[in-house]
Amino acid sequence: MSTLTARAELILAKAKQLDAIIEANNLPYPSFDNDVLDRLPKDLQAHRWAIANDANDLKRLMRGPVMQTLDIAHSWTDSVALMVINHYKLASAVPEYGDASYAEIAATSKLAESLCRRFIRCAIGNNIFDEDPESGKVFHTESSRQLATRPQLHEAIGFQLEDVGPAAFKLPITWTKYGQEDEEPNHCAFSVENCSDKTTYDIYASDPERGRRFGAAMQFYTQDESWDLRHLLTSFEWTGVDFDLPGASIVDVGGGQGQVSHYLARNSQHLCFVIQDLPHVIDVARDQVPADVRERVSFEPHDFFELQVATDAAPVAFLLRNILHNWSDKYCIKILRALRPALRPGTRVLIDEYILDDGPVKDLSRRFGFQVDMIMASLFNAQVRRVIDFERLLDLADSRFVMRRVGKAPGPTSHSVIEIEWTA
């Protein structure tokens, strides 16, 4: 068992290493007024997370078992302060590199001055904004500056705090109403929160402004390094001698605008891609194909719950990227079974998903998967799965689906490609 001194010295040693890296890259030292650490090369980001993890452990140890638990229970107060700041765009009421009085912030935002003061001061405890002790004026930290200057961050926070959070707190009520084993997407906590019997997607479709925010939030999250499409190239051998052959094709199921297919076409020699999605999505996607891949990409309107149509030249694979985590087991099984008419012995089904560790994770940089799992439970009655969950899913769908390997790219990603072979 480590002494407090040993824990602190470990953090100190790692901090010295990071200081040396910062100096070698001619960067200023980190502060709450700049975002230096994100400017480090990608291969050096692990150094910052190592310090963050150790410091977080030390903080929790010092808080003690009761206070650290109460910290979690009270964290809604931090969330509501951020929600108010985000909703009323208080960050935009402060000059990017200047200051503003609470009266000026109130005049710009149309939120009462007393409320501006109360909620901003609560947020200052988390280094969101700061206040000059002499003038009483508010100025930006880097966190609040990002809120003011990054529209998609603003949308992502609104989505989490005004849509997902309120729904998540309805999970116990939802389970009481529908049962803990219910798998229907319109029986989710988001539907209960919105007093609706519609699915989350249908609720957003009927509310264009919230739907727009949902889309912007998804764009923000997929800009993260862990979602970079380059990870696909090292998690599966797309250019294998028995795969990337003249005439070979991959069906990109639920492929949206086709960005994944475009990327894989550029990084393979022969593979062609058939992008499937709902008709209104395909109508837009057809007009957005880059010229350099146009001859290797085609489109097909298709609902992935409906049976695939067998073709003379069977695809070498069906790709499902970020599809199954939006659905409960019942509907994932339906999606997988719908593939069967078009499968031939040896056809691959490639599932690219965020895969959870089969055990608890305390690492700050890897906890996001468990947080996404909570979001899926709240919005879709769905889940992020472990490898063992996918094995069970395949067995329930059809025993002829055989998992061959799980390929995880090196580096900062929790996405993996599960390679499945149809063995009939």
Secondary structure, 3 states (H helix, E strand, C coil): CCCHHHHHHHHHHHHHHHHHHHHHCCCCCCCCCCCCHHHCCHHHHHHHHHHHHHHHHHHHHHHHHHHHHHHHHHHHHHHHHHHHHHHCCCHHHCCCCCEECHHHHHHHHCCCHHHHHHHHHHHHCCCCCEECCCCCCEECCHHHHHHHHCHHHHHHHHHHHHHHHHHHCCHHHHHHHHCCCCCCHHHCHHHHHCCCCCCHHHHHHCCHHHHHHHHHHHHHHHCCHHHCCHHHHHHCCCCCCCCCCCCCEEEEECCCCCHHHHHHHHCCCCCEEEEEECHHHHHHHHHHCCHHHHHHEEEEECCCCCCCCCCCCCCCEEEEECCHHHCCHHHHHHHHHHCHHHCCCCCEEEEEEEECCCCCCCCHHHCHHHHHHHHHHHHHCCCCECHHHHHHHHHHHCCCEEEEEEEECCCCCCEEEEEEEECC
